[in-house]
Amino acid sequence: MFAKINSLGLFGLNAFAVEAETDISKGQPLFEIIGLPDLVVKESRERIKSAMRSSDIAFPVARVTVNLAPADTKKCGSVHDLAVLVSIIKAMGIINCNLDDSCFIGEVSLSGAVRRINGVLPMTILAHQKGFKSIYVPADNAFEASVCDGIDVYGVSSVNQLLCHLYGKEHIAKQKRYMPEYSFGENFPDFCDVKGQYNAKHALEVAAAGGHNALLIGSPGCGKSMLAKRVPSILPKMTFEESIQTTNIYSISGLTDSEKPLVTVRPFRAPHHTISSAGLAGGGAVPHPGEISLAHNGVLFLDELAEFDRRTLEILRQPIEDRQVTISRVSGTFTYPCSIMLIGAMNPCPCGFFGHPKHKCTCTKSAMSKYLAKISGPMLDRFDLHIEVAPVEFESLSSSSNEECSAAIRERVQKAREIQNRRFKNLDISCNAEIPPSKINEFCEMDSQAVQTIKTIFDRLGLSVRAYDRILKVARTIADIEGKEIIGRNHIVQASQFRTLDRKYWQNI
């Protein structure tokens, strides 16, 4: 007796089709699963046997061979349990319905319950692309799977419930499609709480409008972290495509919310400075997404930047440029997206008071050099904006005047992003920060005064090519905020003022 049931698997972020083929033949009783299964898949034999007993189905006293095709692709996890169980029951002749247009994924417990799994959304999307009409998933994952339109989703809570459905005795209701409500980062702190710091606020507005990386540097207590944690409140709404991309990453990481399965607010990740390289970039025997991928389409905030291990920080250099991270292991090569807005915050020296108007710095030159050397020149170049956060004056702190709220700033940011969306309509570019070097001259058109100004700045400051490109991109964003099509001299001057910290703090190390 032979039966075949469709299933799905995951390789990193990529789903792939799997066929659970079951052959039941005469011979010594044996239950074998082949097709490059890992240990978790092999252990499913005991889960399936027990689940069948709990459902009053006697496991066949025969030679049972299950092949997970394609046989040359590694199968990982418990996602295939349900498909294997259904294929065995179908091979036994207990069910006779046509299941060629259906997929089955889910973990089966010893009691016959169907448990939640990770990565349901990317697998459901693939099932739809492959032309399957329906997919059976754990009940706890049904809401997440319903994000995908065009395929019937059935949430299964137990093997008994599924069998009753397939028998035609008691139908499982189709899961209603989840319709997300997109919102801004209203749950994040508001900029109106920040007294003074008008230059830093303006700089972060520019960063948010163009998706630029920003480095905040200043003495302890001046408000660096306070400012950074309010950036999500001024970011534009996520598009549906961005939500799907980010949710896929959260899905395979097991971080989706069962009630709100689609990520509709731009993520904000703030790992501690003791994080490992694998935790930041992703890793493991079967690599999982790291913090830079979990922040995809959102913000990655690295507080106390100089306290991070230098080797850990250097790992970020290539992913920031490529907007994806590739991890190679014996099991294969995994690529995860990481289109992020990187915000760093640090003190200017170990004691934190270098350049402070009232507190004297007690650091030796060697201690300061060692501290700042943790941030390499190439890494510093990856920050489009260098923002010096000055101590707050008493007059600003005690002022009763109302500060500008995030909603007002966000409105200007949204308008700038709309200009960029029209500019990059037919290109794989979402914001100014993503403009490739080959398109700089096309999208960053300058008037004659601006050209002369950027030439003078380049010659006097000895900028790298990367720094030159980033000044132009930032100038492009400043012009967009002002509604200007051509970059002017004042836009170049403003953008260049955000490239001064490397000369102030790093010139002597």
C-alpha positions as CSV (number, residue, x, y, z in Angstrom):
1,M,0.0,0.0,0.0
2,F,1.3,3.4,-1.0
3,A,0.3,7.0,-0.3
4,K,1.8,10.4,-0.8
5,I,1.0,13.6,1.2
6,N,2.4,17.1,0.5
7,S,4.3,18.9,3.1
8,L,6.8,21.8,3.4
9,G,10.2,22.5,4.9
10,L,12.5,25.4,5.7
11,F,16.1,26.0,4.8
12,G,16.9,29.2,6.6
13,L,14.4,31.8,5.3
14,N,13.6,29.8,2.2
15,A,10.7,27.3,2.2
16,F,10.7,24.2,-0.1
17,A,8.2,21.6,-1.1
18,V,8.4,18.1,0.5
19,E,6.5,15.0,-0.3
20,A,5.9,12.4,2.4
21,E,5.8,9.1,0.6
22,T,4.7,6.1,2.6
23,D,4.9,2.4,1.6
24,I,3.4,-0.3,3.8
25,S,4.5,-3.8,2.9
26,K,4.7,-7.3,4.3
27,G,7.7,-8.2,6.4
28,Q,9.2,-7.8,9.8
29,P,7.5,-4.9,11.7
30,L,9.7,-1.8,11.1
31,F,9.1,1.9,11.0
32,E,11.8,3.8,9.1
33,I,12.0,7.4,7.9
34,I,14.5,8.2,5.1
35,G,15.3,11.2,3.0
36,L,18.1,12.9,5.0
37,P,16.1,13.4,8.2
38,D,17.8,15.0,11.2
39,L,17.5,13.7,14.7
40,V,14.2,15.5,15.4
41,V,12.6,14.1,12.3
42,K,13.7,10.6,13.3
43,E,12.2,11.0,16.7
44,S,8.9,11.7,15.1
45,R,8.4,8.0,14.8
46,E,7.6,7.6,18.5
47,R,5.4,10.8,18.5
48,I,3.4,9.5,15.5
49,K,3.0,6.0,17.0
50,S,1.7,7.3,20.3
51,A,-0.5,9.9,18.6
52,M,-2.2,7.2,16.5
53,R,-2.8,5.1,19.7
54,S,-4.3,8.1,21.4
55,S,-6.6,8.5,18.4
56,D,-7.7,4.8,18.5
57,I,-5.8,3.8,15.4
58,A,-3.6,0.8,15.6
59,F,-0.2,1.3,14.0
60,P,0.3,-1.3,11.2
61,V,2.1,-4.5,12.1
62,A,4.2,-4.4,8.9
63,R,7.2,-2.8,7.3
64,V,6.5,1.0,7.1
65,T,8.9,3.1,5.1
66,V,8.4,6.9,4.8
67,N,10.5,8.8,2.3
68,L,10.7,12.6,2.6
69,A,11.4,13.7,-1.0
70,P,13.5,15.3,-2.3
71,A,15.9,12.9,-0.7
72,D,19.0,15.0,-1.2
73,T,17.7,17.9,0.9
74,K,18.2,17.9,4.6
75,K,14.9,17.8,6.6
76,C,15.0,19.5,10.0
77,G,12.5,20.0,12.8
78,S,9.1,18.6,13.7
79,V,7.3,20.4,10.9
80,H,6.7,17.1,8.9
81,D,5.0,15.1,11.8
82,L,1.5,15.8,10.6
83,A,2.2,15.0,6.9
84,V,3.9,11.7,7.8
85,L,1.0,10.7,10.1
86,V,-1.6,11.5,7.4
87,S,0.4,9.6,4.8
88,I,0.5,6.5,7.0
89,I,-3.2,6.6,7.7
90,K,-4.0,7.1,4.0
91,A,-1.7,4.2,3.0
92,M,-3.6,2.0,5.5
93,G,-6.8,2.9,3.6
94,I,-8.5,4.6,6.6
95,I,-9.1,7.8,4.5
96,N,-9.7,7.8,0.8
97,C,-10.3,11.5,0.0
98,N,-8.1,13.3,-2.6
99,L,-5.5,15.4,-0.9
100,D,-3.3,16.2,-3.9
101,D,-4.1,19.9,-3.6
102,S,-3.5,20.1,0.2
103,C,-0.4,20.6,2.4
104,F,0.1,19.4,5.9
105,I,2.6,20.9,8.4
106,G,2.7,20.7,12.2
107,E,4.2,18.9,15.2
108,V,2.3,16.0,16.7
109,S,2.4,15.3,20.4
110,L,2.2,12.0,22.2
111,S,-1.5,12.7,23.1
112,G,-2.5,13.4,19.5
113,A,-2.5,17.2,19.9
114,V,-1.0,19.3,17.1
115,R,1.5,21.8,18.4
116,R,2.7,25.2,17.2
117,I,5.7,25.4,14.9
118,N,8.0,28.2,13.6
119,G,8.2,29.5,10.0
120,V,4.5,28.9,9.0
121,L,4.2,32.2,7.0
122,P,7.0,31.6,4.5
123,M,5.8,28.0,4.1
124,T,2.2,29.1,3.5
125,I,3.4,31.7,0.9
126,L,5.3,28.9,-0.9
127,A,2.3,26.6,-0.8
128,H,0.2,29.3,-2.5
129,Q,3.0,29.9,-5.1
130,K,3.0,26.1,-5.8
131,G,-0.7,26.2,-6.6
132,F,-2.0,24.3,-3.6
133,K,-5.6,25.1,-2.7
134,S,-5.5,24.4,1.0
135,I,-3.0,24.1,3.9
136,Y,-3.5,22.4,7.3
137,V,-1.5,24.0,10.1
138,P,-1.5,23.9,13.9
139,A,-4.5,25.9,15.3
140,D,-2.1,28.2,17.1
141,N,-0.5,29.1,13.7
142,A,-3.7,29.5,11.7
143,F,-4.0,33.2,12.2
144,E,-0.4,33.7,11.0
145,A,-0.9,31.5,7.9
146,S,-4.1,33.5,7.0
147,V,-2.0,36.5,6.2
148,C,-1.4,34.8,2.8
149,D,-4.3,35.5,0.5
150,G,-5.4,32.9,-2.1
151,I,-5.1,29.7,-0.1
152,D,-7.6,28.1,2.3
153,V,-6.1,27.8,5.8
154,Y,-7.4,25.1,8.3
155,G,-6.2,25.3,11.9
156,V,-5.9,21.7,13.4
157,S,-5.8,21.3,17.1
158,S,-5.7,17.4,17.3
159,V,-5.3,14.4,15.1
160,N,-8.9,13.3,16.0
161,Q,-10.3,16.6,14.8
162,L,-8.4,16.3,11.5
163,L,-9.6,12.7,10.9
164,C,-13.2,13.8,11.5
165,H,-12.7,16.5,9.0
166,L,-11.2,14.1,6.4
167,Y,-14.0,11.6,7.1
168,G,-16.5,14.3,6.4
169,K,-18.1,14.0,9.9
170,E,-17.2,17.3,11.4
171,H,-15.7,20.0,9.2
172,I,-12.9,22.4,10.4
173,A,-13.9,25.9,9.6
174,K,-11.6,27.9,7.3
175,Q,-9.6,30.5,9.0
176,K,-10.7,34.0,8.1
177,R,-8.0,36.1,6.5
178,Y,-6.1,38.3,8.9
179,M,-6.4,42.0,7.9
180,P,-3.7,43.9,9.6
181,E,-4.0,47.5,10.8
182,Y,-0.9,49.5,10.0
183,S,0.2,52.1,12.4
184,F,3.1,54.4,13.3
185,G,5.2,53.7,16.3
186,E,2.7,55.4,18.7
187,N,3.7,53.0,21.5
188,F,7.2,54.3,21.5
189,P,8.3,57.4,23.6
190,D,7.6,60.8,22.1
191,F,10.1,63.5,21.1
192,C,8.1,66.0,23.1
193,D,9.6,64.5,26.2
194,V,13.1,65.7,25.2
195,K,14.0,69.2,26.3
196,G,16.3,71.2,24.0
197,Q,18.7,69.2,21.8
198,Y,17.3,70.9,18.7
199,N,20.3,70.1,16.5
200,A,20.3,66.4,17.5
201,K,16.5,66.2,16.8
202,H,16.9,67.7,13.4
203,A,19.7,65.3,12.6
204,L,17.6,62.3,13.6
205,E,14.7,63.7,11.5
206,V,17.1,63.7,8.5
207,A,18.2,60.2,9.4
208,A,14.7,58.9,9.6
209,A,13.6,60.6,6.3
210,G,16.4,59.0,4.3
211,G,17.0,55.8,6.3
212,H,20.5,56.9,7.2
213,N,22.8,55.4,9.9
214,A,23.6,57.8,12.7
215,L,26.2,58.0,15.5
216,L,25.3,59.9,18.7
217,I,28.3,61.0,20.8
218,G,28.2,63.0,24.0
219,S,28.8,63.0,27.7
220,P,26.8,60.8,30.1
221,G,23.3,62.0,30.8
222,C,23.0,64.3,27.8
223,G,20.2,62.3,26.3
224,K,21.7,60.0,23.6
225,S,19.7,56.9,24.5
226,M,16.6,59.0,25.2
227,L,16.8,60.4,21.6
228,A,17.6,57.1,20.0
229,K,14.7,55.3,21.6
230,R,12.3,57.9,20.2
231,V,13.4,57.4,16.6
232,P,10.8,54.7,15.8
233,S,8.0,57.2,16.7
234,I,9.0,59.3,13.6
235,L,9.5,56.5,11.1
236,P,7.0,56.1,8.2
237,K,4.5,53.3,8.1
238,M,5.6,49.9,6.9
239,T,4.3,48.8,3.5
240,F,2.6,45.4,3.1
241,E,5.7,44.0,1.4
242,E,8.0,45.2,4.2
243,S,5.6,43.6,6.8
244,I,5.8,40.3,5.0
245,Q,9.6,40.4,4.8
246,T,10.0,41.2,8.5
247,T,7.3,38.8,9.6
248,N,9.0,35.9,7.8
249,I,12.1,36.5,9.9
250,Y,10.1,36.7,13.1
251,S,8.2,33.6,12.1
252,I,11.2,31.3,11.7
253,S,12.6,32.8,14.9
254,G,9.3,31.9,16.8
255,L,8.7,35.6,17.8
256,T,5.4,36.2,16.1
257,D,2.3,37.2,18.2
258,S,-0.5,34.7,17.9
259,E,-3.1,37.6,18.1
260,K,-1.2,40.0,15.8
261,P,0.9,37.7,13.6
262,L,1.9,40.3,11.1
263,V,4.6,42.8,12.1
264,T,3.1,46.2,11.2
265,V,5.3,48.5,13.3
266,R,9.0,48.9,12.4
267,P,11.1,46.9,14.8
268,F,13.4,48.4,17.3
269,R,16.2,46.1,18.5
270,A,18.7,47.2,21.2
271,P,21.0,44.3,22.1
272,H,23.4,44.6,25.1
273,H,27.0,45.3,24.4
274,T,28.0,41.8,25.7
275,I,26.3,40.2,22.7
276,S,28.3,37.7,20.7
277,S,29.0,37.8,17.0
278,A,26.5,35.0,16.4
279,G,23.8,36.8,18.4
280,L,24.3,40.0,16.3
281,A,24.8,38.6,12.8
282,G,23.1,35.2,13.2
283,G,24.6,31.8,13.7
284,G,24.3,28.3,15.1
285,A,24.7,24.8,13.5
286,V,21.6,25.7,11.5
287,P,22.0,29.5,11.5
288,H,19.2,31.5,13.0
289,P,18.6,35.2,12.2
290,G,20.6,37.6,14.4
291,E,19.7,41.0,15.8
292,I,20.6,42.8,12.5
293,S,18.0,40.6,10.7
294,L,15.4,40.9,13.4
295,A,15.7,44.7,12.9
296,H,15.0,44.4,9.2
297,N,13.1,47.4,7.9
298,G,13.5,49.0,11.3
299,V,16.1,50.3,13.7
300,L,19.1,48.6,15.3
301,F,20.3,50.6,18.3
302,L,23.8,49.9,19.7
303,D,24.1,51.8,23.0
304,E,27.6,52.2,24.5
305,L,29.0,51.4,21.1
306,A,32.7,51.5,22.2
307,E,31.9,48.8,24.8
308,F,31.1,46.2,22.1
309,D,33.8,43.8,21.2
310,R,35.6,45.2,18.2
311,R,35.5,42.0,16.2
312,T,31.7,41.8,16.8
313,L,31.3,45.4,15.4
314,E,33.5,44.7,12.4
315,I,31.1,41.9,11.4
316,L,28.5,44.6,10.7
317,R,30.5,46.3,8.0
318,Q,29.6,44.1,5.0
319,P,25.9,43.5,6.0
320,I,25.3,47.3,6.4
321,E,26.6,47.8,2.8
322,D,24.9,44.7,1.2
323,R,21.7,44.9,3.3
324,Q,21.9,41.2,3.8
325,V,24.0,38.8,5.8
326,T,25.3,35.4,4.4
327,I,26.3,32.7,6.8
328,S,28.0,29.5,5.6
329,R,27.9,26.2,7.4
330,V,28.5,22.6,6.6
331,S,24.7,22.2,6.2
332,G,24.5,25.0,3.6
333,T,24.6,28.7,3.0
334,F,21.9,30.9,4.6
335,T,21.1,34.5,3.5
336,Y,19.0,36.7,5.7
337,P,18.0,40.3,4.8
338,C,19.1,43.2,7.1
339,S,18.0,46.5,5.6
340,I,18.4,48.5,8.8
341,M,18.8,51.9,10.1
342,L,21.8,51.7,12.4
343,I,22.0,54.1,15.4
344,G,25.0,54.0,17.7
345,A,25.5,55.9,20.9
346,M,28.8,56.4,22.8
347,N,30.8,58.6,25.2
348,P,33.7,60.6,23.8
349,C,36.2,58.9,26.2
350,P,36.2,56.4,29.1
351,C,35.3,59.0,31.7
352,G,32.8,60.5,29.3
353,F,33.7,64.2,29.8
354,F,36.1,65.0,26.9
355,G,34.9,68.3,25.5
356,H,32.4,68.9,28.3
357,P,32.1,72.7,29.1
358,K,32.0,72.2,32.9
359,H,33.6,68.8,33.7
360,K,37.2,68.1,33.2
361,C,38.3,65.0,31.4
362,T,40.5,62.8,33.5
363,C,41.5,60.3,30.8
364,T,45.1,59.8,29.6
365,K,45.8,60.1,25.9
366,S,46.6,56.4,25.7
367,A,43.4,55.4,27.4
368,M,41.3,57.7,25.2
369,S,43.1,56.3,22.1
370,K,42.5,52.7,23.2
371,Y,38.8,53.5,23.8
372,L,38.1,55.2,20.5
373,A,40.2,52.7,18.5
374,K,37.4,50.2,19.1
375,I,35.5,52.0,16.4
376,S,37.6,51.5,13.2
377,G,37.7,54.1,10.4
378,P,35.8,51.8,8.0
379,M,33.1,51.3,10.6
380,L,32.9,55.0,11.3
381,D,32.5,55.6,7.6
382,R,29.3,53.5,7.7
383,F,27.6,56.2,9.7
384,D,26.0,58.8,7.5
385,L,25.5,61.3,10.3
386,H,27.8,62.0,13.2
387,I,25.8,63.8,15.8
388,E,27.4,65.6,18.7
389,V,24.9,65.7,21.6
390,A,25.7,68.6,23.9
391,P,24.8,68.8,27.6
392,V,21.3,70.3,28.2
393,E,21.3,73.8,29.5
394,F,19.3,74.6,32.7
395,E,17.2,77.1,30.8
396,S,16.0,74.4,28.3
397,L,15.5,71.8,31.1
398,S,13.4,74.1,33.2
399,S,11.5,75.7,30.3
400,S,7.7,75.2,30.4
401,S,7.4,75.6,26.6
402,N,6.1,72.6,24.7
403,E,8.5,70.7,22.6
404,E,7.7,69.5,19.0
405,C,5.9,66.1,19.2
406,S,6.8,63.1,17.1
407,A,3.6,63.3,15.0
408,A,4.7,66.7,13.6
409,I,8.2,65.4,12.8
410,R,6.8,62.2,11.4
411,E,4.6,64.2,9.0
412,R,7.7,65.8,7.4
413,V,9.5,62.4,7.3
414,Q,6.5,60.8,5.6
415,K,6.4,63.6,2.9
416,A,10.1,63.1,2.2
417,R,9.7,59.3,1.9
418,E,6.8,59.8,-0.5
419,I,9.1,61.9,-2.7
420,Q,11.7,59.1,-2.6
421,N,9.0,56.5,-3.4
422,R,8.2,58.4,-6.6
423,R,11.8,58.8,-7.4
424,F,12.7,55.1,-7.0
425,K,9.3,53.8,-8.3
426,N,10.7,51.2,-10.7
427,L,13.9,50.4,-8.8
428,D,14.7,48.1,-5.9
429,I,15.5,51.2,-3.7
430,S,13.3,52.3,-0.8
431,C,15.1,55.4,0.5
432,N,18.1,57.7,-0.2
433,A,20.4,55.7,2.0
434,E,20.1,52.7,-0.5
435,I,21.2,54.7,-3.6
436,P,24.0,52.6,-5.2
437,P,27.2,54.4,-6.2
438,S,26.3,54.0,-9.9
439,K,23.2,56.0,-9.4
440,I,24.6,58.8,-7.2
441,N,25.1,61.3,-10.1
442,E,21.6,60.5,-11.5
443,F,19.7,61.1,-8.3
444,C,21.9,63.6,-6.5
445,E,21.9,66.4,-9.0
446,M,23.6,69.6,-7.7
447,D,23.7,73.2,-8.8
448,S,27.1,74.9,-9.6
449,Q,27.6,76.3,-6.1
450,A,26.9,72.9,-4.5
451,V,29.5,71.3,-6.9
452,Q,32.1,73.8,-5.9
453,T,31.3,73.4,-2.2
454,I,31.6,69.6,-2.2
455,K,34.9,69.8,-4.1
456,T,36.3,72.2,-1.5
457,I,35.1,70.0,1.3
458,F,36.5,66.8,-0.3
459,D,40.0,68.4,-0.8
460,R,40.3,70.0,2.6
461,L,39.0,67.2,4.7
462,G,40.5,64.3,2.8
463,L,37.2,62.4,2.6
464,S,37.0,58.8,1.6
465,V,34.9,57.9,-1.5
466,R,32.3,56.3,0.9
467,A,32.2,59.5,3.0
468,Y,31.7,61.6,-0.2
469,D,28.8,59.4,-1.3
470,R,27.2,59.6,2.1
471,I,27.4,63.4,2.2
472,L,25.6,63.5,-1.1
473,K,22.9,61.1,0.1
474,V,22.3,63.1,3.2
475,A,22.2,66.3,1.2
476,R,19.7,64.6,-1.1
477,T,17.5,63.9,2.0
478,I,17.8,67.4,3.4
479,A,16.7,68.7,-0.1
480,D,13.7,66.3,0.0
481,I,12.6,67.5,3.4
482,E,12.6,71.1,2.0
483,G,10.9,69.9,-1.2
484,K,13.8,70.8,-3.5
485,E,14.6,68.8,-6.6
486,I,18.2,70.2,-7.0
487,I,20.7,69.9,-4.2
488,G,21.9,73.4,-3.3
489,R,25.0,74.7,-1.5
490,N,23.2,74.9,1.9
491,H,22.2,71.3,1.7
492,I,25.9,70.3,1.1
493,V,27.0,72.4,4.0
494,Q,24.5,70.9,6.4
495,A,25.3,67.4,5.3
496,S,29.1,68.0,5.7
497,Q,28.6,69.3,9.2
498,F,27.4,65.8,10.2
499,R,30.9,64.4,9.2
500,T,33.0,66.2,11.8
501,L,33.3,63.9,14.8
502,D,35.9,61.7,13.2
503,R,38.2,64.7,13.0
504,K,37.4,66.0,16.5
505,Y,37.8,62.7,18.4
506,W,39.7,60.3,16.2
507,Q,42.3,62.6,14.7
508,N,45.0,61.8,17.3
509,I,44.6,58.0,17.7
